[in-house]
Amino acid sequence: MDDARAKDILLSRRAELVGHLTEVEQQLDATPPKDWEDFSSERQGDEVLEALGQAELNELRRIDAALARVASGSYGVCLTCGEDISEARLAVLPDTPLCKTCAATSA
């Protein structure tokens, strides 16, 4: 995958994540209901939103790191072994910093 295409894919996903994180933040900041049962139910929903938000923040960090690699010209090169990351792997995981072999050994 060429750097320009990778950058477009990463920026698109980044914008999507930022938009969703903004929505999650607004929902978490909403005034809680006064009814105890509604409050309990909403609190469970908030916990799910918080977990989802954390996962999305982690993905956002990986995307920002991948964009930095695009800018430096090192995108698509494994950070561990220095070999090229396969096109197929980058197509599925455009923010991955590791080739298939190194990802398998670090897991």
C-alpha positions as CSV (number, residue, x, y, z in Angstrom):
1,M,0.0,0.0,0.0
2,D,1.5,3.3,-0.9
3,D,1.9,6.0,1.7
4,A,-0.7,8.4,0.2
5,R,-3.4,5.7,0.3
6,A,-2.4,4.6,3.8
7,K,-2.5,8.2,5.0
8,D,-6.0,8.6,3.6
9,I,-7.3,5.4,5.2
10,L,-5.7,6.3,8.5
11,L,-7.0,9.9,8.5
12,S,-10.5,8.7,7.6
13,R,-10.5,6.2,10.5
14,R,-9.1,8.9,12.8
15,A,-11.9,11.3,12.0
16,E,-14.4,8.6,12.5
17,L,-12.9,7.8,16.0
18,V,-12.7,11.4,17.0
19,G,-16.3,11.9,16.1
20,H,-17.5,8.9,18.0
21,L,-15.3,9.8,21.0
22,T,-17.0,13.2,21.1
23,E,-20.4,11.5,21.2
24,V,-19.3,9.2,23.9
25,E,-18.0,12.1,26.0
26,Q,-21.2,14.0,25.6
27,Q,-23.3,11.0,26.6
28,L,-21.1,10.4,29.7
29,D,-21.4,14.1,30.6
30,A,-25.2,14.1,30.4
31,T,-27.2,14.8,33.6
32,P,-28.0,11.5,35.3
33,P,-31.7,10.6,35.8
34,K,-33.2,11.1,39.2
35,D,-35.0,7.7,39.3
36,W,-32.8,5.1,41.0
37,E,-33.6,2.3,38.5
38,D,-32.9,4.5,35.5
39,F,-29.7,5.7,37.2
40,S,-28.5,2.1,37.7
41,S,-29.3,1.2,34.2
42,E,-27.6,4.3,32.8
43,R,-24.5,3.7,35.0
44,Q,-24.1,0.2,33.4
45,G,-24.4,1.9,30.0
46,D,-21.8,4.4,31.0
47,E,-19.3,1.6,32.0
48,V,-19.8,0.1,28.5
49,L,-19.2,3.5,26.9
50,E,-16.1,4.1,29.0
51,A,-14.6,0.8,28.0
52,L,-15.5,1.5,24.3
53,G,-14.0,4.9,24.6
54,Q,-10.8,3.5,26.1
55,A,-10.5,1.0,23.2
56,E,-11.0,3.8,20.7
57,L,-8.4,6.0,22.4
58,N,-5.9,3.1,22.1
59,E,-6.7,2.8,18.4
60,L,-6.4,6.5,18.0
61,R,-2.9,6.3,19.5
62,R,-1.9,3.5,17.1
63,I,-3.2,5.6,14.2
64,D,-1.3,8.6,15.2
65,A,1.9,6.5,15.5
66,A,1.2,5.1,12.0
67,L,0.7,8.6,10.6
68,A,4.0,9.6,12.1
69,R,5.6,6.6,10.4
70,V,4.0,7.7,7.1
71,A,5.5,11.2,7.6
72,S,8.9,9.8,8.4
73,G,8.9,7.4,5.4
74,S,9.0,4.3,7.6
75,Y,5.4,3.2,7.2
76,G,5.1,-0.5,6.2
77,V,8.4,-1.4,7.8
78,C,8.3,-3.7,10.9
79,L,9.5,-1.8,14.0
80,T,11.0,-5.0,15.4
81,C,12.8,-6.8,12.6
82,G,13.0,-4.1,9.9
83,E,11.4,-6.2,7.2
84,D,8.5,-5.0,5.1
85,I,5.0,-5.6,6.4
86,S,2.9,-7.5,3.9
87,E,0.4,-5.6,1.8
88,A,-2.3,-8.0,2.9
89,R,-1.6,-7.3,6.6
90,L,-1.6,-3.5,6.0
91,A,-4.9,-3.7,4.2
92,V,-6.5,-5.4,7.2
93,L,-4.5,-3.5,9.9
94,P,-3.3,-0.2,8.5
95,D,-2.1,1.0,11.8
96,T,0.0,-2.1,12.6
97,P,3.7,-1.5,13.5
98,L,4.7,-5.2,13.2
99,C,5.0,-7.8,10.5
100,K,3.0,-11.0,11.0
101,T,5.9,-12.9,12.4
102,C,6.9,-10.3,15.0
103,A,3.3,-9.8,16.0
104,A,2.9,-13.5,16.6
105,T,6.0,-13.7,18.8
106,S,5.1,-10.6,20.8
107,A,1.6,-11.8,21.7
